[in-house]
Amino acid sequence: MGCKEIIKVEPLYEEEAWELFNRTLDQYDALSQKEEETVSDIVKECANLPLAIIKTARSTSVGYDIAEWRNALNELREHVKGQEHIIDMENDVFKILEFNYNRLNDEKLQECLLYYALLFEDFAIRRVPLIRYWIAKGLVEDFLV
Protein backbone atom coordinates (compact mmCIF):
# COMPACT_ATOMS: atom_id res chain seq x y z
CA MET A 1 0.00 0.00 0.00
CA GLY A 2 2.96 2.32 -0.36
CA CYS A 3 4.06 2.19 3.27
CA LYS A 4 7.37 4.01 3.65
CA GLU A 5 8.03 3.38 7.30
CA ILE A 6 6.98 0.65 9.69
CA ILE A 7 6.16 1.88 13.17
CA LYS A 8 6.13 -0.69 15.94
CA VAL A 9 3.23 -0.23 18.33
CA GLU A 10 4.12 -1.13 21.89
CA PRO A 11 1.62 -2.25 24.54
CA LEU A 12 0.53 0.42 27.00
CA TYR A 13 1.92 0.71 30.50
CA GLU A 14 -0.41 -0.77 33.11
CA GLU A 15 -1.68 2.63 34.32
CA GLU A 16 -2.29 3.81 30.74
CA ALA A 17 -4.16 0.59 29.94
CA TRP A 18 -6.33 1.00 33.05
CA GLU A 19 -7.09 4.63 32.15
CA LEU A 20 -8.01 3.67 28.58
CA PHE A 21 -10.44 0.98 29.79
CA ASN A 22 -12.14 3.43 32.17
CA ARG A 23 -12.20 6.24 29.60
CA THR A 24 -13.76 3.92 27.04
CA LEU A 25 -16.51 3.09 29.54
CA ASP A 26 -16.85 6.73 30.65
CA GLN A 27 -16.38 5.19 34.10
CA TYR A 28 -14.65 7.52 36.51
CA ASP A 29 -16.50 6.67 39.71
CA ALA A 30 -14.52 5.04 42.47
CA LEU A 31 -14.40 1.30 41.96
CA SER A 32 -14.44 -1.23 44.74
CA GLN A 33 -11.33 -3.35 45.22
CA LYS A 34 -13.01 -6.35 43.53
CA GLU A 35 -14.03 -4.18 40.58
CA GLU A 36 -10.50 -2.82 40.28
CA GLU A 37 -9.08 -6.35 40.35
CA THR A 38 -11.50 -7.50 37.66
CA VAL A 39 -10.73 -4.53 35.39
CA SER A 40 -7.01 -5.05 35.98
CA ASP A 41 -7.34 -8.73 35.01
CA ILE A 42 -9.28 -7.83 31.86
CA VAL A 43 -6.61 -5.33 30.84
CA LYS A 44 -3.87 -7.93 31.44
CA GLU A 45 -5.73 -10.51 29.33
CA CYS A 46 -5.80 -7.88 26.58
CA ALA A 47 -1.98 -7.79 26.82
CA ASN A 48 -2.21 -4.00 27.38
CA LEU A 49 -2.96 -3.58 23.66
CA PRO A 50 -5.04 -0.42 23.01
CA LEU A 51 -7.32 -1.88 20.33
CA ALA A 52 -7.99 -4.99 22.41
CA ILE A 53 -8.75 -2.90 25.51
CA ILE A 54 -11.14 -0.58 23.66
CA LYS A 55 -13.00 -3.43 21.95
CA THR A 56 -13.31 -5.43 25.17
CA ALA A 57 -14.41 -2.40 27.22
CA ARG A 58 -17.06 -1.57 24.63
CA SER A 59 -18.30 -5.16 24.57
CA THR A 60 -18.88 -4.97 28.34
CA SER A 61 -20.24 -1.43 28.45
CA VAL A 62 -23.89 -2.26 27.80
CA GLY A 63 -24.39 -1.38 31.44
CA TYR A 64 -21.98 -0.86 34.28
CA ASP A 65 -22.17 -4.30 35.81
CA ILE A 66 -19.37 -6.08 37.65
CA ALA A 67 -21.05 -9.42 36.91
CA GLU A 68 -20.81 -8.65 33.18
CA TRP A 69 -17.14 -7.72 33.58
CA ARG A 70 -16.42 -11.01 35.37
CA ASN A 71 -18.34 -12.95 32.74
CA ALA A 72 -16.35 -11.24 29.98
CA LEU A 73 -13.10 -11.95 31.84
CA ASN A 74 -13.96 -15.65 32.17
CA GLU A 75 -14.94 -15.86 28.49
CA LEU A 76 -11.76 -14.06 27.48
CA ARG A 77 -9.60 -16.38 29.59
CA GLU A 78 -11.32 -19.41 28.11
CA HIS A 79 -10.87 -18.03 24.60
CA VAL A 80 -7.13 -17.50 24.97
CA LYS A 81 -6.58 -20.71 26.94
CA GLY A 82 -3.68 -22.66 25.52
CA GLN A 83 -2.41 -19.59 23.69
CA GLU A 84 -0.59 -18.03 26.66
CA HIS A 85 2.81 -18.41 25.06
CA ILE A 86 1.93 -16.52 21.90
CA ILE A 87 3.87 -13.29 22.09
CA ASP A 88 3.28 -12.16 18.54
CA MET A 89 1.35 -8.88 18.76
CA GLU A 90 -0.60 -9.62 15.57
CA ASN A 91 -1.88 -12.88 17.07
CA ASP A 92 -2.63 -11.18 20.38
CA VAL A 93 -4.77 -8.57 18.64
CA PHE A 94 -6.46 -11.20 16.47
CA LYS A 95 -7.50 -13.37 19.42
CA ILE A 96 -8.99 -10.35 21.21
CA LEU A 97 -10.88 -9.24 18.09
CA GLU A 98 -12.10 -12.80 17.59
CA PHE A 99 -13.29 -12.87 21.20
CA ASN A 100 -15.25 -9.63 20.72
CA TYR A 101 -16.67 -10.86 17.40
CA ASN A 102 -17.97 -13.99 19.13
CA ARG A 103 -19.49 -11.92 21.97
CA LEU A 104 -21.73 -10.07 19.52
CA ASN A 105 -24.17 -13.04 19.60
CA ASP A 106 -26.02 -11.59 16.62
CA GLU A 107 -25.22 -12.84 13.14
CA LYS A 108 -26.15 -9.53 11.51
CA LEU A 109 -23.87 -7.55 13.81
CA GLN A 110 -21.10 -10.03 13.08
CA GLU A 111 -21.67 -9.43 9.37
CA CYS A 112 -21.43 -5.66 9.97
CA LEU A 113 -18.10 -6.13 11.72
CA LEU A 114 -16.79 -8.35 8.93
CA TYR A 115 -17.85 -5.84 6.28
CA TYR A 116 -16.15 -3.05 8.22
CA ALA A 117 -12.98 -5.17 8.48
CA LEU A 118 -12.91 -5.59 4.69
CA LEU A 119 -12.57 -1.86 4.08
CA PHE A 120 -9.16 -0.48 3.25
CA GLU A 121 -6.95 0.10 6.27
CA ASP A 122 -6.08 3.69 5.37
CA PHE A 123 -9.50 4.59 3.96
CA ALA A 124 -11.49 7.23 5.85
CA ILE A 125 -14.80 5.61 6.72
CA ARG A 126 -17.79 7.87 7.20
CA ARG A 127 -20.24 6.55 9.77
CA VAL A 128 -23.57 7.56 8.20
CA PRO A 129 -22.91 6.15 4.68
CA LEU A 130 -21.62 2.93 6.22
CA ILE A 131 -24.73 2.52 8.38
CA ARG A 132 -26.97 3.34 5.40
CA TYR A 133 -25.19 0.59 3.44
CA TRP A 134 -25.85 -1.85 6.29
CA ILE A 135 -29.54 -0.81 6.29
CA ALA A 136 -29.75 -1.34 2.51
CA LYS A 137 -28.24 -4.81 2.93
CA GLY A 138 -30.74 -5.60 5.70
CA LEU A 139 -28.06 -5.92 8.37
CA VAL A 140 -29.58 -3.26 10.64
CA GLU A 141 -33.11 -1.89 10.89
CA ASP A 142 -32.74 1.86 11.22
CA PHE A 143 -30.70 4.43 13.08
CA LEU A 144 -30.78 7.99 14.33
CA VAL A 145 -27.93 10.23 13.26
N, C-alpha and C positions, 0 to 999 in steps of 0.2 A: 504494500500500500504506500510505498514511498517513504517509509520510516527512515529518518536520518540518524536518530540516536535512540538507543534503548535505555530506558530509565528503570532501575530496579526499585520496586516498591517494597519497603520494609514494613513488617508488622508494627502496630502502635505499641507504645509503652503501656503498661497496665493501667495507669491513671488516665491516659488519653482514651484507651479502649472503654473504660468504665464511663467516662464523660460522654463519649459518642453514643453508647447504648442509652444512657439517660436522656441525652439531648434528642435522640431519635424518638423516644417515647414521650417527649415533653414532660418528663418525670423529674421534678426537682424537689419534691417533698422528702422529708427525712425517711429513710428506709429503716426497717427493723434489722437487727443483726442477721436473722434468717433470710430476709429479702436480699440484703447485701451479699451474703454468701452465695445465694442462688444466682444473682446477676453476675457475680464474679466468676462462678463456675461456667455460666453460659459464655461469657466473654473468652474464657480460657479455651473452651471447646471450639470457639471460632478462631482460635490461634491468633487472636488480636488483629485479625485482618479486617480492615474497615468495611469492605463490601459485605463480608460475612456477618459482621456485627449489625450493620444497618438492616440487612434482609431478615436476620433472625429477630431483631427488636421489632421490626414492623410486623412480622408474622405472629408475634405475641402481644401486639398492642391493641387488639380488639377491645380490650378493657383491662384496666390495671387490675391484675389478679395474680397473686403469688402462686396459686394452684396452677394457673395456665403456664407461668414461667417454669415451674417444676416439671410439668408435663412436657413442655418443649425441651427442657434440659435432658430429661430421660429419653425422649425420642431422638434427640441429637446424639447422645452418647451411644444409643443402640445403633444409630445409623453409621457412626464412624467406628464402631467396634471392629477390631481386627485391622484397622487402618492406622493405628497409633504411630507406627514407625514411618509413615509417609511424611517426608519433610519438604516435598516439592510444593511450592506455593500454588502452582496451577492446580494440582490435585486437591490441595486444601480448600481452595476457593470452589472448585467444582463440587466437592462433597457437601459443602455448606449450601450451595445453590440447589443441588439435587434435593437436599433435606427440605429446603423451603418450598421447592416445587411440589414435593410430595405432600407437604402440609396444606396445600391449597384445597385439597379434597373436593374440588369442583373441576370437572373435565374442561369446561369452557374457559375457566380462569387459567388452567394449565395451558390451553391452546393460546390464550392471549400472551402468556409469558413466553412461550416458544416462538410466536410470531415476532414479539419484541426482540428476542435474542437473535433472530435472523437478520435484523437490520444491520447496516454497516456500522462498524465500531466508531468511526469518526463522523458519522452522519448526525446532524442536529435533528432531533426528533421532536416534533411539536405535538403536545398532548391532545388537543382537540381533534385534529385530523386523524390521529391514531385511534382515538376512541370512536370516532365516526366510522372508521374502517371496520372496527370490531363490531359495531352495531350493524353495519351493512352485511357483514358475514354471519350475523346471528349469534355472535359470541357473548354480547352483553345486551341488555334490554334497552336502557336509556340512561342518560346522565344529565346532570346539571353542571353547567360551566361555571 
